[in-house]
Amino acid sequence: MSEVRSKKQEVRSKKRTSCLLPLASRLLSLASCLLLLASGAYAELGDKVAGKEVFEKRCKQCHGEKGEGNGIIAEKVYPPPRNFTSGIFKYKTSPGDQVPRDEDLLRTINEGFGEASMPAWKDIMTEKEKRDVIAHEKTFSDVFEIDDPPEEINYGKEVPFSEQSVLKGKELFKKAECPMCHGENGKGDGVKKLKDTWGNREWARNLTKPWTYNAGSKPKNIFARITIGIPGTQMPSFNFTEEERWHVVNYVRFLADETRRVKKEEEDKPLKAKYINIEIPWDADAPEWKGAPFKAVKLFPQDQTEEKYFKPTNDGITWRVLFNDKELAFLIEWDDRTKSVPGDVEAEKLSEGDLFEDAVAIQLPRVILPRIPIEEQLPSIRHGDNEFGVNIWYWSSGTTVRPQLTKVVYSDGIGVKRVEPDNKVGLSGRGVYKGGIWKVILKRGLKTSNPKDDLQFETDRLIPVAFGNWDGSNGGKGNKHTATQWYWLILERS
């Protein structure tokens, strides 16, 4: 390999020397000289020595000192950090047999990955640092020892988004058996269990959440994935015509579900429960629920107790609240690639290890004291504390031999709790799984006979609310779960 490098360096040296000819000769051969410079300089756009310092400061913790994807926190992130020594890069815009373009590597550094632990360095690294670290990154594999820079795929002529194009794309989506992995409605709930080239468990992309696409969600980004596939994974390239690929792009764009998008500008605003003067329906698709305000919130891996949960697959929930003169109910929805019901043969096939129940929980303060600012009596997010305890409304999906379970946990901190069944505290819960979505309704009276331990709901008062979620097919059980921060709920009759 050293002989190959020496020969290439000799060739590149000659190419550069040719550009130092007398002026007349340089003018005669200017175009060819520039081409020669470009062909040998692909790996030298940055300073790899300076890039090593940047890599050790910013990247080594995940990717490892030698770029093998085995940094000190590699086991705590999902998907695993890229192993640069393999020479396989998932997201690129060059043809399948070519290495990624510098623009591809730069985009990854700038934007990060939407659903992975790769952060966006756009506003942290300087442009020089980015180019330098790319040059160093290329030293981990000999696949970059090439003279000519890789090409960009041909995008052709984009087909405008239209109902007709979407319908054609949907048919092509089915023809290519995309639902086997991505599910009938693109929720990532297909029946095929996936592993990547390195043996890691993979979950098909939830196409209804374009903001989580790891290589961008613009039409050209989607076209590139369909054209190239994702090297190292079971996502192939597709033998469609250029026009057909654009139709599939438009169908994928059509699948986007904005009710799942977390809106940063809305995070601090309270969710307004909707008042109705009829009985609260158990049907999550009833018009009363459809017309209720909703809030999508982010789920984070639990990392505050033992059995930390670093590799979750469910990334968020959407919640709404209805109330009448007697009751209040939460509707909690989340995208889940698998219906986790222990004992179900098909669910066990898709499970990563042991199969547990899917579950969700609502955390509320036990009391809200009058005449004291709510910020001063906000319980600890860690299941409350000695000063301010919490109610935790818990629902789980059940098993093939036991029905769904609803209960209330009274907690004064992690490990300090007592549990009451739903029939003792008046809490009811029902969940339905369909099309890659869990819809769970938890209902309780506004008032209870135990005001000391149960939150008594009142109108026109801010109420702190937080959520927890367990994915049973991905090892979710006990402390291995995701959770949200505190949000605010308010009941208003007007």
ABEGO torsion letter per residue (X at the ends): XAAAAAAAAAAAAAAAAAAABBAAAAAAAAAAAAAAAAAAAAAAABBAAAAAAAAAAAAAAAAEAAGAGABAAAAABOBBBBBAAAGBBABBABBAABBBBAAAAAAAAAAEBAABABBBAAAABBAAAAAAAAAAAAAABAAABBABBBBBBBAEBBBBBBAAAAAAAAAAAAAAGAAAAAEAAGAGABABBBBBAAGBBBBBBBAABAAABAAEABAAAAAAAAAAEBBGBABBBBBBBAAAAAAAAAAAAAABBAAABBBAAAAABBBBBBBBABBBBABAABAAAAABBBBBBBBBBBAABBGBBABBABABBBBBBBBBAABBBBBBBBBBABBBBBGBAAAAAABBEBBBBBBBBBBBBABBBBGBBAAAABBBABGEBAABBBBBBBBBAEBAABBBBBBBBBBAEBGBBBBBBAAAAGBBBBBBBBGGBBBBBBBBBABBABAAABBBBBBGBBBBBBBBBBBAAAGBBEABBBBBBBBBBBBBAX
